[in-house]
Amino acid sequence: MALNTRIREYSLASVLDSCKVILPVLVLLFTAPAGLHAQGEYLVGPGDVLHVEVFGEKDLSGDVTVSQDGTIKNILLGDVNVQGLTTVQIEDLLAKDLGKDYLVNPKVSVSVTDYRSHKVYVLGEIDKPGTYALTTDSKLLDILLKAGGPTSNAGDNVSILRRENDTLMHIKVDITRLFVDGDLSQNIPIKDGDIIYVSREEKGNITSRFYEKRLNLFYVVGEVKSPGAYELHEGYTVLNAILQAGGFTDYAKKNGVMLVRYENGAKKVYNLKMGDIMNKGDIAKDMHIQAADLIIVPESLF
């Protein structure tokens, strides 16, 4: 039964009981100190913008962007590798290196002002589909609220596609239990690169809805300039799809492109070396796409 239908069927007393469970969670979400997890546990990566403050040293302070190779520039230290470090670790690193030869007991503060390196993709029956930055150890509810919440057409299920060790995992979550019943076991942690799809009411099962042939849409996510859903045209290939999504970003792993397709409830994953196809002109290795195909362009680590 769909999320919006379930809500209408609840009596006022039942809804109030559910609110007693959900409201404290929402209060915690919006009143918790913003920097507690974001600044203490967030691991910095390429594209993130940091504000570095070296107290009493104006020329050493300001905003810096983490480069593709994971470094930031400092006028005294040169390139400093900060990839995979927390802001606290970066503070300690800069203070230690500046204190060796340049400053006496330097005091350094580092904060993230623009989160860009960790992303998730939200599609389907959600108010504001798109790409969202992960600023903390976010959970599903955090991301759904950022995206405006499920639409009135949303079904019971959310599907999460997650890449781990070069394989795709399919995780199914019941958002009716999360939003209406207050079942926080459904509020699972979200990881960098997750693809979250909110199903429609009449097709609650993600494997029958998201990959339905009649949609005539395909999806491109990851390291392209304009990730999202696009209308399928006759003869379209993976290369056409990537070009329609704005082309690769500078961080794209062009030879690691994956095409995910569901047929009769079974998931098939095709790996394509689009970089070789484009550079060598070997278009015979490009693939034609079908309605509801999902194309994933991963991030290159180098």
Secondary structure, DSSP 8 states (H G I E B T S, - for coil): --HHHHHHHS-HHHHHHHHHHHHHHHHHHHHS-THHHHTTT----TT-EEEEEETT-GGG-EEEE--TTSEEEETTTEEEE-TT--HHHHHHHHHHHHHHHT-SS--EEEEEEE--SSEEEEEESBSS-EEEE--SS-BHHHHHHHTT-B-TTEEEEEEEEEEETTEEEEEEEEHHHHHTS--GGG--B--TT-EEEEEETTB-SHHHHTT-GGG-EEEEEESBSS-EEEE--TT-BHHHHHHHTT-B-TTB-GGGEEEEEEETTEEEEEEE-HHHHHHHT-GGGS-B--TT-EEEE-B---
